């Protein structure tokens, strides 16, 4: 299995980050990889993996140190997520959902466009969630998808309204990862007002306990890939949420999202890891070092060597852009930084599929056996390009628009009225609004 020194410049990493990456790889070899087959076979949630992650303090990866977390930056988190993805894609993907909730609380609070009043209202809310993750070892989910619509195009169909002491939430979430296994759901919804059409400006985020009255998990989960995510349907019917269980105050989400676009590519580390895992398997298989398999040396075949060289070149170039994009993650990025971020997202999602497919062709029919991990990696790799809000097709559109249109032309650029163009970055004056 590859070492982090094989693809990262360790001189650029903090010692604390190197220590965590090393420990993740130890857990991956000793525990995550051996458990991955059963998780996939049964479409069962990786409960034991989460116990291990909690024991190591990794549930607080993105939480500031003053609250007991590790204080990792976006790019430091991305590297950890990718290392987990080498061994178990479902664990990495769901781990991202938890860390995304923590990251929103941390990084949105640090946005320079928040007023002192907004930060004062925000501070106790985020502290409440940080304490849950650290003291309670609570796991957070982040269900956003609602089926049949991209939430960045139109306001969330899940809605909330103000009542005495808090809010009532009604709605539906599709593909709610960690459903039934997390402790809290981070619910994105739209606050409604009498006589006013739902607006993106009224997007709200709440933290809902798994046992809240009116909340239920429905449906089966038997997908092609990422089978351990348990991404079932989440139903909310008159779910009451108290004032102090907002993830952030009114107006903050809309104010920060468009100016912190890198927050929307946190799914990519999982697939960067899957791509690396497919490459690592291929190398070990051709060397005759696959556990449980005969020690057959297949390196003498020129076709095999050429295929591995192609895999390495694709993997290295994909990771280089991906790493650069995450290293540039910050509020109010430049147009060039955003375009690199979109390109990195696209490359990772496409490369994961290409590398897994090439790995199977290179290793041959034996590699397709369910007793070996490559077959699972191939199925997992197919999921990334389909995941909203940044599918491969959406990224192609966004890159083309930013390349061909000036900033003052973006609002009038031709596009699908019901597409995802509303999540397109628009610079310092960016906002989430429909293109009309």
TAJOFEN-V831004 format. One record per residue. N is the residue number from 1. BURIAL is I if it has 16 or more other ideal C-beta (glycine too) atoms within 10 Angstrom, else O. D_LAST is the distance of its C-alpha to the last C-alpha in whole Angstrom. Layout:
[[N/BURIAL/D_LAST] [N/BURIAL/D_LAST]]
This chain:
[[1/I/51] [2/I/49] [3/O/50] [4/I/47] [5/O/49] [6/O/48] [7/I/45] [8/I/44] [9/O/46] [10/O/48] [11/O/49] [12/O/45] [13/I/45] [14/O/47] [15/O/50] [16/O/48] [17/I/45] [18/O/48] [19/O/50] [20/I/47] [21/I/46] [22/O/50] [23/O/50] [24/I/47] [25/I/49] [26/O/52] [27/I/50] [28/I/49] [29/O/52] [30/O/54] [31/I/52] [32/I/48] [33/I/49] [34/O/52] [35/I/50] [36/I/47] [37/I/48] [38/O/49] [39/I/46] [40/I/44] [41/O/47] [42/O/47] [43/I/43] [44/I/44] [45/I/43] [46/I/44] [47/O/46] [48/O/49] [49/I/47] [50/I/45] [51/O/48] [52/I/49] [53/I/46] [54/I/47] [55/O/50] [56/I/49] [57/O/47] [58/I/44] [59/I/42] [60/I/42] [61/I/41] [62/I/38] [63/I/39] [64/I/40] [65/O/44] [66/O/45] [67/I/44] [68/O/46] [69/I/43] [70/I/44] [71/I/41] [72/I/40] [73/I/37] [74/I/34] [75/I/35] [76/I/39] [77/I/37] [78/I/36] [79/I/39] [80/I/41] [81/I/38] [82/I/39] [83/I/42] [84/I/42] [85/I/40] [86/I/43] [87/I/45] [88/I/43] [89/I/39] [90/I/39] [91/I/40] [92/I/38] [93/I/35] [94/I/36] [95/I/37] [96/I/34] [97/I/32] [98/I/35] [99/I/35] [100/I/31] [101/I/31] [102/I/34] [103/I/32] [104/I/29] [105/I/32] [106/I/33] [107/I/31] [108/I/28] [109/I/31] [110/O/32] [111/I/29] [112/O/29] [113/O/26] [114/I/28] [115/O/30] [116/O/34] [117/O/33] [118/I/30] [119/O/33] [120/O/36] [121/I/34] [122/I/33] [123/O/36] [124/O/38] [125/I/35] [126/I/35] [127/O/39] [128/O/40] [129/I/38] [130/I/40] [131/O/43] [132/I/42] [133/I/42] [134/I/45] [135/O/47] [136/O/46] [137/I/45] [138/I/42] [139/I/40] [140/I/36] [141/I/33] [142/I/30] [143/I/28] [144/I/24] [145/I/24] [146/I/23] [147/O/23] [148/O/21] [149/I/18] [150/I/17] [151/I/17] [152/I/15] [153/I/12] [154/O/12] [155/I/15] [156/I/19] [157/I/20] [158/I/23] [159/I/24] [160/I/26] [161/O/27] [162/O/30] [163/O/33] [164/O/37] [165/O/37] [166/I/34] [167/I/31] [168/I/31] [169/I/29] [170/I/28] [171/I/27] [172/I/27] [173/I/27] [174/I/28] [175/I/30] [176/I/31] [177/I/33] [178/I/37] [179/I/36] [180/O/40] [181/I/41] [182/I/39] [183/I/40] [184/I/37] [185/I/33] [186/I/30] [187/I/28] [188/I/24] [189/I/23] [190/I/21] [191/I/22] [192/I/22] [193/O/23] [194/O/24] [195/O/21] [196/O/18] [197/O/16] [198/I/16] [199/I/14] [200/I/14] [201/I/16] [202/I/19] [203/I/20] [204/I/24] [205/I/26] [206/I/30] [207/I/33] [208/I/34] [209/I/38] [210/I/39] [211/O/41] [212/I/39] [213/O/40] [214/O/37] [215/I/36] [216/O/37] [217/I/37] [218/O/37] [219/O/37] [220/O/39] [221/I/38] [222/O/39] [223/O/37] [224/O/38] [225/I/37] [226/I/37] [227/I/39] [228/I/40] [229/I/37] [230/I/38] [231/I/34] [232/I/34] [233/I/32] [234/I/32] [235/I/32] [236/I/32] [237/O/33] [238/O/33] [239/I/34] [240/O/35] [241/I/34] [242/O/36] [243/O/35] [244/O/36] [245/I/35] [246/I/31] [247/I/31] [248/I/29] [249/I/28] [250/I/25] [251/O/22] [252/I/24] [253/I/22] [254/I/19] [255/I/20] [256/I/22] [257/I/20] [258/I/18] [259/I/21] [260/I/23] [261/I/22] [262/I/25] [263/I/26] [264/I/24] [265/I/26] [266/I/29] [267/I/30] [268/I/31] [269/I/34] [270/I/35] [271/I/35] [272/I/36] [273/I/39] [274/I/39] [275/I/39] [276/I/42] [277/I/44] [278/I/44] [279/I/45] [280/I/48] [281/I/49] [282/I/49] [283/I/52] [284/I/54] [285/I/54] [286/I/55] [287/O/58] [288/O/59] [289/O/58] [290/I/56] [291/O/58] [292/O/59] [293/O/59] [294/O/62] [295/O/63] [296/O/62] [297/O/61] [298/O/59] [299/O/58] [300/O/60] [301/O/58] [302/O/56] [303/O/53] [304/I/53] [305/O/53] [306/O/50] [307/I/48] [308/I/48] [309/O/48] [310/O/45] [311/I/44] [312/O/45] [313/O/43] [314/I/39] [315/I/40] [316/O/41] [317/O/38] [318/I/35] [319/I/37] [320/O/37] [321/I/34] [322/I/33] [323/I/35] [324/O/34] [325/I/31] [326/I/32] [327/O/34] [328/I/32] [329/I/30] [330/O/29] [331/I/27] [332/I/24] [333/I/25] [334/O/25] [335/O/23] [336/O/26] [337/I/27] [338/I/23] [339/I/23] [340/I/27] [341/I/26] [342/I/23] [343/I/26] [344/I/29] [345/I/27] [346/I/27] [347/I/30] [348/I/32] [349/I/30] [350/I/31] [351/I/35] [352/I/36] [353/I/36] [354/I/37] [355/I/40] [356/I/41] [357/O/41] [358/I/43] [359/I/45] [360/I/46] [361/O/47] [362/I/49] [363/I/51] [364/O/52] [365/O/52] [366/O/54] [367/I/51] [368/O/49] [369/O/51] [370/O/50] [371/O/53] [372/I/51] [373/I/48] [374/I/46] [375/I/45] [376/I/43] [377/I/41] [378/I/40] [379/I/39] [380/I/37] [381/I/36] [382/I/34] [383/I/32] [384/I/30] [385/I/27] [386/O/26] [387/I/25] [388/I/22] [389/I/20] [390/I/21] [391/I/23] [392/I/24] [393/O/21] [394/I/18] [395/I/21] [396/O/21] [397/I/17] [398/I/17] [399/I/20] [400/O/19] [401/I/16] [402/I/18] [403/O/21] [404/O/19] [405/O/17] [406/O/18] [407/O/16] [408/O/15] [409/O/13] [410/I/11] [411/O/8] [412/O/8] [413/I/10] [414/O/10] [415/O/10] [416/O/10] [417/O/7] [418/O/10] [419/I/12] [420/I/13] [421/I/11] [422/I/10] [423/I/14] [424/I/14] [425/I/16] [426/I/15] [427/O/19] [428/O/20] [429/O/17] [430/I/15] [431/O/14] [432/I/12] [433/O/9] [434/O/6] [435/I/4] [436/O/0]]
